[in-house]
Amino acid sequence: MPFFCQTFYFGNDLSYVNMMEDCGAVFREEGVPKDVYQIFADHGCNLVRVRLWKDPTWQNALDQPEGVKSQYNDFEDARECIARSKAVGLEVMLDVHFSDFWADPAHQIIPADWVGVATNTALLGDSVYNYVVKILTELDSAGLMPEFIKLGNENNSGILQHTTLNADWTAGGNVSNSWSRHASLYKRAIQAVRDVSENSVIKPKIALHFAGLKNSQWWYQNIINNGVTDFDIIGLSYYYAWHEASIQELGTTIRNLEKTFSAYDVMVVETGYLWTTRNYDALGNIITTPDPRYLPVIPEKQLEYLVDYTREVMRSGGTGVIFWEPAWVTSPCRNPWGVGSSHDHVVFFDPVNTNFMENGGGRWCEPEFYQDVDDRKVSFRVDMTGQDVSRGVYISGTWTGDSMRILPMVNEGKGIYSYFTYLSPGDTGYYFFLNDTTWQSREPYPVSCTSSQDTGRSYAIGQDDILYSCKWSICYPVGLPPGQATGSGTGNEILLYPNPVMGDLYIRMDDIQRITHIRLFGINGKEILTDVINDGYDHFRIDVRTLPDGIYFLKIQTDEAVIAKKLIITAG
């Protein structure tokens, strides 16, 4: 069934685009220059986030190449970004930092021309109100009213809090940690949006923004308790590199926020993920820690991570994801910390030709990945060690349609190739590997890998994500990547292949322990007598073809413990 009855927002922050183009970047797709906004629209993006600083005069001190403007992300630059976005049909989130500089958990620096009223909350609130009214009125008059207004950026410690931008680009001069003060300023900003939108065709939704998962519920409860209630979106930043939680923990956080604050939508308004650990210029990279469940660090794993991330947000009731910042490519331009880009390893364009990488994360918005988020992720890995892979490694299966398309697998290194897709619970069928694009190159699969007269290995999809991992021409599982398990088990010390199963079940130990005995029980606790065959190399095989469909339990005795595993048997 469809995953969502309202629009889900696939967003990218393109605030650097104008500057990158002035710095010489030519964005391409398939080697041909192309409007970068159109590239994202063509790949399923429907939202652009645009950064707005009030008066970023600090940029004047940067020694930029000839032809590069002295300021970016001011009102005129943001206006150009909005116009370019809307010209290709993309909606816009205006990211109002309420600062002349980056606002984040460590920087909430009051604009220089407001510092004189920093300690007078009422007068500072007037400045906030008048500023928001001015920018939105001008945008609306030009037909550029944003669909979303984010009031503040990563305001964990509050808003409009510091008075000084130090020489080392840190913040100084903390004014107040008072929540009542923060709330008063938020209310004035919100009122300005509502007042302007009374007479506008587009009625912008208002988002507030907290960075991280931990304490997010406390933060929004604090804001609401202080009377800030007239907003629409609970906005989160979540990066694995900085917030050290899994995609599943992100989903849990969103569900809890939805349950606790049911009057508001929840959106991930900022995330990012790397496709390489290499740095292509002199400026250091800032997103450097990959999720260990998505190794190696290659463009294809960036795509897989972002698709899994977005599907989890959808399943959890979230309304959107925004990636930061996919077009901040390397260039000869400067920022406060040096020349180049801190995201050359994150962007969706190659560092040599600025060409859109079709194998990378830029495809994360494409609709094909989100046909039904109730589907389960099915991953296939094959160990090709010792095989000729000069013509590539491919997979095909019954899920690819009547034509049985032959699809390329991803080279993960060390002889391992992988492919992932999404299939519905209850789906069954077969698949096979190939080592070129012809049917004649099909793997000489073992008959015992399939439970019927099909021409390939069997699969059966249950209620959990599943990984099928094997060596070319051999049935039993081979080593899995860190943190991944086969079937519905809870760890990777015992590997079951496949689970659910409809033919032969394979069991192996994935560490130095040895399996000494295996017992199979029905859900009623009755032990079922069935032959357990030792296939060698600590691999065991059980033929379950004669057993009825249902849930079973394995008790596996090892040298050190008895381990229980749930098993699902299906007739297919």
Secondary structure, DSSP 4 states (H G I P E B T S, - for coil): --S-SSPPEEEEE-TTHHHHHHTT---EETTEE--HHHHHHHTT--EEEEEE-S--GGGGGS-PPTT--S--SSHHHHHHHHHHHHHTT-EEEEEE-SSSS--BTTB-BPPGGGGGGTT-HHHHHHHHHHHHHHHHHHHHHTT---SEEEESSS-TT-SS-EEEE-TTS-EEEE----HHHHHHHHHHHHHHHHHHHTT-SS--EEEEEEESSTTHHHHHHHHHHTT-----EEEEE--HHHH---HHHHHHHHHHHHHHTTTSEEEEEEE---S-S---SSSPPS-----GGG-S-SHHHHHHHHHHHHHHHHHTT--EEEES-TT----S-EETTEES-TTTTTSSB-TTT-BB-TTSGGGGG-GGGGS-TTSEEEEEEEE-TTS--TT--EEEEGGGTTTT--EEPEEEETTEEEEEEEE-TT-EEEEEEESSSSGGGB----GGG-SSS-SSEEEE--SS-EEEEEETT--S--PPPTT--STT-SSSSEEEESSSBSSEEEEEESSS--EEEEEEEETTS-EE---EEEEETTEEEEE-TTSPSEEEEEEEEESS-EEEEEEEE---
